[in-house]
């Protein structure tokens, strides 16, 4: 009797393993989802922006660039929708995920993927809310909505978790760099058995979200670029967008005349935009490091890369701090807390045709680029159809023909609201 029991257990384990392996199609692609924080589409090079973003631009040349993509207005809701494909993923009044809102990381992990996450989480701050409790094998996560980009000063309450352990950060900490290096570490140091699995990697930057902070070296790259002021930069962006075939109307732009500002105010405003541009450019540089790794590891040609932002603008002004140094010379340093401000935010091209869009629509308009080896013949194309952040999870599932549990009557899972883009 005991032998028969052991035989049945062994057979059950074998059948279970076979079933798990059969879920995953042969040569399944890797997935890399890169999320920027409050980056407007009009600022990226391939969308006609003046900030150099060569690596993001190259993804657009090799993939599809979307010109009518929308997110949710709230940061946490966008991230929840991105990872689950449902707008009902968050528990009301909190940023925590409902257990019935299954994440793409949970689904892919169950299918046989290794799942990795580095960066901003903002979906609950407690231990039980951590990425490793929501389908990620490994993670380094900023649990809150924001933090300093530089150093370890706690102007904002911030908890960083390495897997599920709180981790202190050092004085030379730089969010964009550290998040990238953590993901590279996860990708490169897994055991050989794990490395044979395809991966799902989620790189969630905090750049270029407030506060504006970057190294002096990075800021110097943009010295003087914004001294001509608001209108000149807006006209440059508009002309660039028209030149790359993205039509954005302009009408009654309500910003102060640059010449009416004092010289000191002009220098201060220009410096803020220099820092912002440095943050975007640095993000692009570190995206390049991820791409270089994938090429060296011979994984690039089998990796679907999805680049997007969680929204367009945040008209935030930094006035609540009194113990910082926001002098012109110190702007961008670890002990400066400054936002881009209403006037520069107003320049983000939020018009549709010849009609001014509302602040709400401007806030949720965002860039989306998908570079996929599965999309033969679509390289460098444009997609003008309306897409939303709800479509990302269904798209990933469709690319590997993986059904969603909500399709099973017996599964307690929230139904997908988005649709596959392909």
N, C-alpha and C positions, 0 to 999 in steps of 0.2 A: 504493500500500500504506500509506504514511504517513497519507494523508488518511482512508482507511478506519479505521485505528487510532484516529486522533483523533476520528472520528465515533463509534466504539464507546465510547470513554472518555466523551465528552460525553453520549451516550445513557444510559450507566450512571449517571453523576452525576445526570442528570435523573430517572431512574427511582428512584434512591435517595432523592432529595429528596421526590419525590411520595409514596413509601412512608412516609417519616418523617411527612409532614404528614397522611397518611391515618390514622396511628395515633391522632392527637389529635382527638377529636370536636369539632364546632363548639361554641363557647360553653362550653368546658370550664371548670369552676370553679377558683378559687384554693383553696389549702389553707394554713391557718395552724395549726401545732401548737405549743401553749404548754405547757411542762413546768415545774412547780414542783418543788422539791427537799425531800423529807421533810415535805410538808404533809399533815396529816391531814384527812380529809373533815369531821370534826366541828367544825372551826374556821372554815369558810367560811359566810358569811351564809345562802346558799340551802340549806345543809345544816343550818341551825340554830345555827351558831356565832355567838359574840358579836363577832368581829372584823368591822368594816365592810368589805365587798367588793362595792360596788355594781355595778361593771362585770362581774365574774364572775357576780353574781346576774342581771344583765340577759341574759347569754348563756344562762343556764338558763331564763329566761322565754321566750326566743326559740327555745330548742332542747329537747334531751332531757337530763335529769339521771339519772345512773346510780347506783344505791344498792348494787350488789353487784359492784364492780369490783376486780380484784386485779392486782398487779404481781409481779415477782420480789423476793426478799428482798435481793439484792445490787444496789447502785446501777448498776454497769456492765452487769450482765446485763439489768436492766430496760430500759436505753437501747438495748442491742443488740436485744432483742426488739421494742421499739417500732419501730425503724427497719427491721427485716428480716422480722418475722413468724415467726421461728424461734427456738427455745430453744438451738439448737446454733451460734449465730452467732459466739461467742467461741472463740478458740484456747485450749485447756486451759492453765491456770496463768497466763494473761495476760488483759489486757483488750482485746486487739487483735481486730479483725474478721477472720474467715476470708474469703478471696477468693470462695468459693462462696456466702457469705451476702450476697446482693445487697441493697443498701439501697433504700428507697423513693425516696431522692433520685437514685440511679443510674437507676432505672426511669423516673421522671418526667422526668428530664433527657433521657434517650434518646427519650422520647415527645414532647418539645418544650416542656417546662416550663423556666422559669428557677428555679434552686434556691438558696436563701439560708439561712444559718445564723448564729445569734449566741448565745453563752452557753457553758455547760458541755458538754464533749465526753466526756471520761473513757472513751474507747475506744482507748487507746494514746497514747503521748506523743511518739513520734518523728515526723519530718517525713512519712514515708510513711503514717502513720496519720491525718493531718490530715483534716478534713472535705472539703477540696478534692480529696483523693485518693479520696474515697468518694462522689462524685456531686454535691457542692455547687459551684456556680459561684463564689460568694463566701461568705466566712465570717470571723467573729472568734470565736476559741474559747479558753476555758480548757481546757487539755489534761488537767489532773489532776482529782481528785475534789473538791477544795476549795481555798479560798484565803481571804485576808482579803476582807471585803466593802468595807471602807473603806481608802483610801490605798494606798501602795505598799510598806508594810513586809512583809518576807518571813518571817513567822512560819511559813508553810507554803511548801514548794517549789512554785512555780507558774510555768508557762510559758503565755503568751498568744501565740497566733498570729493575725496578720491575713493571711488566705489561708494562705500557707505561710511567712510571715516572722515571726520572733519580734519581738514588740512590747513595749516598756517601757510601764508605766502611770504616771500622774502621782499626785501627793499628793492631789488632789481626786477621785480615782477612786472610784466607787460602783457596784458590780457591776450592780444592777438597772437603774439609770439608763443606764449605759454600754452594756449589752447591748441595751437597747431602742433607744437612739439609733443604734447600729450597724445594727440591722435596718432602722430607718426610713431610714437613709442608703442602704442597699442597695436598698430598695424604690423610693426616689424619684430616685436618680441614675443609673439604668441608661439606656442609649441608647434612643431611641424604638423601634427595632426590637425590643429586648429587652422593653420595656414592653408591647408588643402581645401578648407571650406570657403565658399564665397563669403564676402562680408557686406554688411550694411553699416556705413559710417555716417554719423551725424555731427557735423562741425558747426557749432552755433556761436558765431562771433558776437561780441558786444559792440563792436565798431560799426558805424560811427556814432553810436548813441552817446548822449550827454553823460558825463562831462567831457568836454573837449580836452584831450590829453594825448601827447605824442612826444617822442624824443626830439631834442633840439635839432639833431642831424636830419631827421625826417621832415621837420617843419621848414628847415632851410631850403629844401628842394623847391618850395613854393614861395619863397621870398619875393615880394613885389607883384605876384601874379594877380592879386585882387585889388590893387590900389586904384584901379579905374572905377571901381564902385559897382553898385547894384545893377543899374540899367545896362552898362556895357557887358557885364557877364551874362545877363539875361538874353541880350540880343545875340551874343556869341553862341549860347546854347541853342537858341531858336534856329539860327542859321545852320549850325552843325546838324541839328535834327532834320531839317529840311534836306540837307545834303546827303544824309544817309537814308532818306526816304521815309522818315517818320514825321507825319504832319501833326504839328501841335499849334493851335491858334493862339493868338495873343490879343488881349483886350483889356484896357483900363487897369494896368498893373499898379496897384496902390502901394507904392513905396516912396520914401522921402527922396528928394533930389540929392544926389551925392555932394554936389557943390554947395549945398546949403548946410552941410555938416561942418563942424570945426575940423581943423587939421588933426587934432588929437583924436577926435571921434572916428575920423576916417582911418587912421592908423590902427586904432583898436578894433574896428569892424573888419578891416582887411586881415589883421592877425588872426582873428577867430576863424575866418574862412581858410586861411593857410593851414591852421591846425586840422580843421575838418578834412581838407584835401589830403593832408599827410596821413590821417587815419585811414582813409579809403585806399590810398596808394599802398600803404603798409599791408592792409588786408589783402590786396591783390598780390603783393609780393609773397606773402605766406601761402596763399592759394597756389602760387607757382611752385612752392616747395613740396606741397602735397602732390601736384601733378608730376614733378620731377621724380619723386619717390615711386609713384605708380609706374612710370616709364622704366625706371631702373629695375623694378621688381617684375617687369613684364606683365603688369596688371591693367595698364591704361587702356589697352584696346578691348578689354572685357569689362570696363567700368562705365556705368551710366552715371553721369554727373549732373546734378540738379542744383543750379544756383538761383537763389531768390532772396528777397528781403521780407521782413515781417510787416512792412508798412512804409509809407512815404515820408511823412513829416510829423514832427512834434514841436509845436510852437511853445517851447518852454524857455523861460528866463531864469537864470540862477541868481536869486537875490536873498535866499534864506540863510546863507552862511556868513558868519562874521569873523571867523578865525582863520581865514585863508588869505593868500596873497594873489589878488587878481590884477596886479599892476601889469602894464603892457609888456615889460621885459620878462615877467614871470608866467605869462599866459601859456598854457600847455603843459606846465610842470605838474609834478605829483601833488603839490599843495595849492593848485589853482582849480577852482570849480566854476566853469563858465559854459553857457549854452550858446548855440549858434545864433539864436535870437529870431524874432519875428520877421525882420526885414530880409535876412538871407533865406529864411525858410519860405518866404513868399515867392522867391525866385524859382522855386522848384516847379517845373512845368506841369501844372495841373489842369491845363485846359484841354477840352475835347472838341475838335473841329474849331469853330469860331465862338463856342459858348464857354464862358467861365464856369468851371466846375465848383461845386461847393467845397468847403473845407473838409467835410466828411469824405467826399469822393477822392479828394486830393490825398487825404491821409491813407486811404486804403489802396491807392494805385501803386503798384510795385513792379520791379523787374523780375523776369523769370527767363532763364536760359536752361535748356535741356540738351546735353550732349550725350548721345547714345550710339554705341556700335550697332544697335539693333535697327537704327533708322537709316538704312541705306538709301541714298538719293535725296535726303532732305537736308544735307549739310548746307549751312549758310542761309537757310530759308527763314521767312517771317510768318508768324501766325497772328492774325488780327481778330480771331474769335475770342469772345469773352471766356476767360478761364478764372478759376478761383483756387485758393489754397486748399479747399476741400478735395480738389482733383488729384493731389499728389499721391496720397496713399492708394487710391484706386488705380492710378497709372502704374505704380510699382508692382502691384499685385497682377495687373493685366500683362505686364512685360514678362512675367514668369508663369503666367496661367495658374496663379494660386487663388483658390476661392476664398471669399471672406466668410468667417463663421456665422455671420447673420443670415447667410443663405441656407443654413441648416436650422430647421424649425426647433430643434432641441437645444440649440446653443443660446445662452443669455448674452447676446452681444448687440450693441446699438447698430442700427442699419447704416451703411454707407450713404451719405448724401451726395458726395461728389461722384464724378464720372471720369473714366479713363480718358486722358487726352488723346491717346492713340487708338 
